[in-house]
């Protein structure tokens, strides 16, 4: 697959381990009128569970990663023309980090896309926060796996030249305001 270079400095990534408050803050930002893009992983898991599919992390992690990759590229492509801030609950590089963490072969296609689709260089990293971490039908990772995910995402974003900024453990409203102050 051939990707043309695409860059949008108004695209901001939220990354980190699962259950660290990314989605809650994304919801607050949407309530404040900002454009947001929900996490592709959750969307895929919900859909797969609805259709009794196997492309979920606990059954076929490789297919799950492939679907996340395709959806993330599509999200970027569909919104590439936007010239105002847009917040993404994870980005293409997250799939690279997930693949490494789960020891899924990283395809040349994924590596190429990670370099060609450029978000704002400031990436908001949500640290593991034990007090708010909860598992559910869609989130089955252990505390340890959640912490490992945080460290992997930090490393892979930095490897690709992004500046990770750790979001403080505050209320969702305070986190949203803090992030807006950071991009202003």
N, C-alpha and C positions, 0 to 999 in steps of 0.2 A: 504494500500500500504506500502511496506517495502522499505526503502531507506538505502543503505549502506553509511557510512560516506565518503564524498568526500571533499577534500580540495585542493585549488589551490591558493597559495599566489601571483601568477602573475595575478589573476583576480581582476580588480579594478572596483568598482561600482561608477557610477554617479547617484546621487539622488537629490531630492528636489522637489519643486513645478513645475507644468507645466509652460512652457514658460520662463524658467530661463536661457536658453542658453546651456543646456546639449547637445542637438543634434548638434548644430553648432560647439561646441568644439570637439565633437566626430568626426565630419566630418574633422575638421582640423587635428586631430590626425591620421585619416586614410590617409589623404593627405601626412602626414609626414612618412607614412609607418608602422604605428602601426595597430595591429589587433583590430577591433572594432565590437561590436554587437549592432545592432539598437534596439530601444525600442520596446518591444513586443506589448505594448498597441496600439501604432500608426499603427503597421503592422496589428493587428487584426481589428481595426476600418476601415482601408482602405479596407481590404478584405470583411468585413461584409457589408460595403456600396456598394461595387461592386456587391455582390450577393443578395442585399436587405435583409441581415440577421438582426437579432434583438440582437445579442450579442455585444451590444455597451453600454457605460455607461448610456445613457439617455433612454434606453429601457429595457434592462435586465442586470443590473450591476452584478448580481450573475453569470450568464453565462459568461459574459465578464471577470470577475475575474478568473473563472475556466480556460478559454482558456489562459489567461496570465500566470497562474500558470503552466499549462502543457507545454507551449512554453518555459518558463524560465527554467524549469527542463531539457527539451530537449536541449536547448542551452548549459547549463552547461555540461550535459552528452556528447554532441558531441565534445566539446572543452576541456574536462577535462584533456586530455593528453598534451596540449600545455604547453611548458616550457618557454614562453616569455611573456612580458606584454600584457594583453588583457583588453580592456576597454568596460564595459557594460553600456548601457543607461538603468539603473534600474536593479534590481536583484530580487530574490525570496522574500526577506524580504519586498520589495516594495509592493508586492501583499498583504502581511499581513497588512501593513500600510494602503493600499487602502481599504481593507475590513473593517478594524476598522473605518476608516474615513466615509465610506458609510454605516456603520452599517449592513454589510453583515456578516452572520455567518462565523466564522473562523473554518475551518475543522481541525480535528486532523492531517490529511494528510498534510495540509499546515504548521501547527505548527511543525510537525516532519521534513519536508523538510527544513524549515527555520533554524533549528538547525543543520541539517546534511550536507547541502551543504554550505561549508565555502569558502568565498572569502577572499581577503586580508583584514586584520583588519582595514586598513585605507580606509575610504569611503569618496568620494568627494561630499560634500553637496553644491548644488547650491542654493543660497538664492533667494527669490522673488525679482525681479528687475523690478519695475513698468515701467521704460523707455523702456524696450524691450518686455514687455509682450503683446502678441497679441492673440486674439481668431481667430479661423478659423473653417472650416467645421468639423474638427476632434477634435479640442480643444475648448470646450464650457464652461469651468469653469470660474466663476467670479474671480475677483482679490482676494476677500476674501477667496474663496475656494482654490485658488493657494497658498495663504499664509498659510492656515490651512494645506495644503498638506506638505509644507515645514516643519512645526513644527511636524507633525505626523511622517514624515520620519526620522527626527532627533531623535525623541524619540524612535521609534521602533528599529532603528539600534543600538542605545546606549543600549537599553534593551537587545539586543542579543550580547552585548560585543564588538561592533565595535567602532572605534574611528572616529567620524565625523570631517572632516576638511573642513571648509567653504572656498569655492573658491571665491577669490576677484572679484569684478565687474570691469573687464578689457576688452579689445578687445578680440575677440575669439583667435587670434594668441597669445596674451600675456597670456591668460588663459591656452592654450595648453602648452606653454612653462613652466608656473608656475607649472602645474601638473607634467610634466616630471621631473622638478627639485625636486618636492616633493617625487617622487618614486625612485630617483637616490641615 
